[in-house]
Amino acid sequence: MAGGGAAASALSSPWRALLQRALDANAHLRHSTYFQLATVGAGGRPANRTVVFRGFQEHCDKIQINTDARSSKIGEIRICPFGEICWYFTDSWEQFRISGSIDAIDGSSADPAKLQHRERAWFASSVKSRLQYLGPQPGIPILDEGQVKDVHIDPSAGPVDAFCLLVLDPEKVDYVNLKSNQRLIFTRSQKEDGSSDWMAVKVSP
């Protein structure tokens, strides 16, 4: 089984159709858009956290995640830009492990297209979600509770410095359906013309 190139239609990758079906089947569950993102932390130790799915980039399979540019994971990702998503859908009993490279896009990016993606992600977020980027740096001790609560934002203003868009470019997808007891591993291969193909192999669960 193979999928089309990166410029093909939105659901060109075979695993993407499975993921969309799982999202639709579990849409009534608010937590269905939450997944775990694992990266390599300080000293080569694993680092894992729950993040929110912010959609796919247009015309490709890249997965978007909003985060704080001041968090420790940004520096860790720039040292080792690889990660894996673990996404479990509780109603349909399906799990997707999606691994690939991660691009951290903050306001210092020199790529106008990446900055445009970052800005679109900012305005696609709720005003309440944007407020968290005006608070103190994540992970530091809170000395003044009032300072944390007293923040305001202009809804029409663009991304603040602390806002960072993470973009995971999938290279391998390990799919398990516990109801049907089926497991598929999808692997992306690069062709000479720069386009990609996805190959699927059915394996023992």
FINUDREN-744375 format. One record per residue (C-alpha): residue number from 1; x, y, z. Coordinates in steps of 0.02 Angstrom, whole numbers, plus 50000, padded with zeros to 5 digits. Example, Ala and Ser with C-alpha at 12.3 -4.5 7.8 and 13.67 -1.06 7.14 Angstrom:
// residues 2
{site 1, {50615, 49775, 50390}} {site 2, {50684, 49947, 50357}} 
// end
This chain:
// residues 205
{site 1, {50000, 50000, 50000}} {site 2, {50072, 50170, 49954}} {site 3, {50016, 50350, 49970}} {site 4, {50044, 50496, 49853}} {site 5, {50172, 50636, 49863}} {site 6, {50172, 50781, 49984}} {site 7, {50078, 50894, 49864}} {site 8, {49933, 50774, 49845}} {site 9, {49762, 50793, 49923}} {site 10, {49737, 50818, 50110}} {site 11, {49704, 50634, 50143}} {site 12, {49837, 50564, 50025}} {site 13, {49932, 50465, 50158}} {site 14, {49850, 50299, 50202}} {site 15, {49873, 50325, 50390}} {site 16, {49798, 50499, 50377}} {site 17, {49631, 50426, 50324}} {site 18, {49634, 50308, 50476}} {site 19, {49676, 50454, 50591}} {site 20, {49536, 50561, 50521}} {site 21, {49413, 50418, 50545}} {site 22, {49469, 50400, 50727}} {site 23, {49453, 50588, 50756}} {site 24, {49276, 50585, 50685}} {site 25, {49226, 50432, 50787}} {site 26, {49290, 50509, 50948}} {site 27, {49241, 50690, 50913}} {site 28, {49115, 50690, 51056}} {site 29, {49258, 50667, 51179}} {site 30, {49349, 50828, 51219}} {site 31, {49510, 50737, 51261}} {site 32, {49517, 50657, 51088}} {site 33, {49622, 50805, 51027}} {site 34, {49751, 50781, 51165}} {site 35, {49904, 50671, 51140}} {site 36, {50074, 50640, 51217}} {site 37, {50229, 50712, 51136}} {site 38, {50393, 50629, 51184}} {site 39, {50562, 50709, 51147}} {site 40, {50742, 50686, 51203}} {site 41, {50773, 50792, 51358}} {site 42, {50929, 50850, 51448}} {site 43, {51066, 50720, 51462}} {site 44, {50980, 50606, 51337}} {site 45, {50838, 50567, 51457}} {site 46, {50659, 50549, 51392}} {site 47, {50541, 50697, 51410}} {site 48, {50354, 50679, 51387}} {site 49, {50203, 50794, 51402}} {site 50, {50021, 50807, 51349}} {site 51, {49988, 50933, 51210}} {site 52, {49840, 50987, 51103}} {site 53, {49821, 50943, 50919}} {site 54, {49811, 51107, 50822}} {site 55, {49777, 51032, 50652}} {site 56, {49879, 50989, 50499}} {site 57, {49973, 51112, 50392}} {site 58, {49889, 51144, 50225}} {site 59, {49920, 51018, 50086}} {site 60, {50031, 50904, 50191}} {site 61, {50034, 50787, 50340}} {site 62, {50135, 50897, 50459}} {site 63, {50057, 50908, 50632}} {site 64, {50046, 51075, 50723}} {site 65, {50066, 51103, 50911}} {site 66, {50066, 51270, 51004}} {site 67, {50190, 51294, 51145}} {site 68, {50287, 51422, 51246}} {site 69, {50453, 51474, 51170}} {site 70, {50523, 51493, 51346}} {site 71, {50492, 51313, 51396}} {site 72, {50640, 51194, 51414}} {site 73, {50580, 51081, 51273}} {site 74, {50621, 51213, 51141}} {site 75, {50807, 51208, 51179}} {site 76, {50800, 51019, 51190}} {site 77, {50713, 51004, 51021}} {site 78, {50843, 51116, 50939}} {site 79, {50980, 51002, 51004}} {site 80, {50889, 50842, 50955}} {site 81, {50745, 50883, 50835}} {site 82, {50656, 50716, 50842}} {site 83, {50499, 50664, 50933}} {site 84, {50356, 50542, 50941}} {site 85, {50171, 50568, 50967}} {site 86, {50068, 50437, 51059}} {site 87, {49883, 50464, 51025}} {site 88, {49754, 50346, 51098}} {site 89, {49568, 50355, 51057}} {site 90, {49469, 50284, 51201}} {site 91, {49304, 50249, 51112}} {site 92, {49372, 50163, 50958}} {site 93, {49521, 50081, 51047}} {site 94, {49647, 50144, 50920}} {site 95, {49824, 50203, 50950}} {site 96, {49937, 50303, 50835}} {site 97, {50122, 50323, 50869}} {site 98, {50185, 50455, 50749}} {site 99, {50371, 50490, 50744}} {site 100, {50472, 50616, 50645}} {site 101, {50571, 50777, 50650}} {site 102, {50509, 50932, 50740}} {site 103, {50530, 51112, 50684}} {site 104, {50514, 51245, 50821}} {site 105, {50454, 51409, 50742}} {site 106, {50465, 51566, 50848}} {site 107, {50472, 51750, 50802}} {site 108, {50658, 51742, 50760}} {site 109, {50629, 51630, 50608}} {site 110, {50700, 51701, 50446}} {site 111, {50576, 51604, 50339}} {site 112, {50424, 51711, 50292}} {site 113, {50318, 51555, 50254}} {site 114, {50353, 51483, 50427}} {site 115, {50312, 51649, 50510}} {site 116, {50147, 51650, 50415}} {site 117, {50106, 51475, 50481}} {site 118, {50147, 51537, 50657}} {site 119, {50034, 51689, 50639}} {site 120, {49890, 51583, 50573}} {site 121, {49908, 51464, 50720}} {site 122, {49906, 51611, 50840}} {site 123, {49743, 51683, 50773}} {site 124, {49665, 51508, 50764}} {site 125, {49688, 51495, 50954}} {site 126, {49562, 51565, 51076}} {site 127, {49601, 51728, 51166}} {site 128, {49603, 51631, 51330}} {site 129, {49735, 51514, 51258}} {site 130, {49841, 51661, 51200}} {site 131, {49843, 51737, 51375}} {site 132, {49955, 51599, 51442}} {site 133, {50099, 51666, 51338}} {site 134, {50095, 51831, 51434}} {site 135, {50123, 51746, 51602}} {site 136, {50288, 51710, 51687}} {site 137, {50412, 51590, 51610}} {site 138, {50356, 51408, 51629}} {site 139, {50441, 51312, 51767}} {site 140, {50498, 51458, 51875}} {site 141, {50434, 51481, 52054}} {site 142, {50279, 51591, 52074}} {site 143, {50319, 51734, 52193}} {site 144, {50168, 51845, 52159}} {site 145, {49997, 51766, 52122}} {site 146, {49926, 51935, 52071}} {site 147, {50054, 51954, 51933}} {site 148, {49999, 51789, 51856}} {site 149, {49814, 51838, 51852}} {site 150, {49830, 52019, 51797}} {site 151, {49864, 51996, 51610}} {site 152, {49770, 52069, 51462}} {site 153, {49786, 52046, 51275}} {site 154, {49727, 52136, 51119}} {site 155, {49630, 52005, 51016}} {site 156, {49685, 52090, 50854}} {site 157, {49871, 52091, 50897}} {site 158, {49990, 51966, 50817}} {site 159, {50091, 51830, 50905}} {site 160, {50188, 51879, 51060}} {site 161, {50372, 51832, 51077}} {site 162, {50335, 51685, 51191}} {site 163, {50223, 51599, 51063}} {site 164, {50305, 51455, 50970}} {site 165, {50232, 51338, 50840}} {site 166, {50297, 51159, 50838}} {site 167, {50279, 51065, 50675}} {site 168, {50307, 50878, 50674}} {site 169, {50345, 50803, 50503}} {site 170, {50293, 50619, 50512}} {site 171, {50416, 50487, 50451}} {site 172, {50340, 50332, 50530}} {site 173, {50167, 50290, 50597}} {site 174, {50132, 50136, 50704}} {site 175, {49944, 50103, 50708}} {site 176, {49856, 49978, 50821}} {site 177, {49670, 49938, 50827}} {site 178, {49634, 49843, 50987}} {site 179, {49455, 49801, 50935}} {site 180, {49506, 49713, 50775}} {site 181, {49678, 49661, 50844}} {site 182, {49765, 49733, 50692}} {site 183, {49928, 49829, 50680}} {site 184, {49999, 49923, 50532}} {site 185, {50167, 50011, 50517}} {site 186, {50177, 50152, 50390}} {site 187, {50349, 50211, 50335}} {site 188, {50388, 50361, 50226}} {site 189, {50518, 50347, 50089}} {site 190, {50594, 50490, 49990}} {site 191, {50596, 50480, 49800}} {site 192, {50728, 50555, 49686}} {site 193, {50614, 50698, 49634}} {site 194, {50594, 50751, 49817}} {site 195, {50416, 50684, 49837}} {site 196, {50369, 50552, 49965}} {site 197, {50284, 50383, 49964}} {site 198, {50208, 50292, 50113}} {site 199, {50225, 50104, 50125}} {site 200, {50115, 50002, 50243}} {site 201, {50158, 49833, 50319}} {site 202, {50038, 49728, 50423}} {site 203, {50127, 49657, 50576}} {site 204, {50085, 49556, 50728}} {site 205, {50008, 49663, 50867}} 
// end
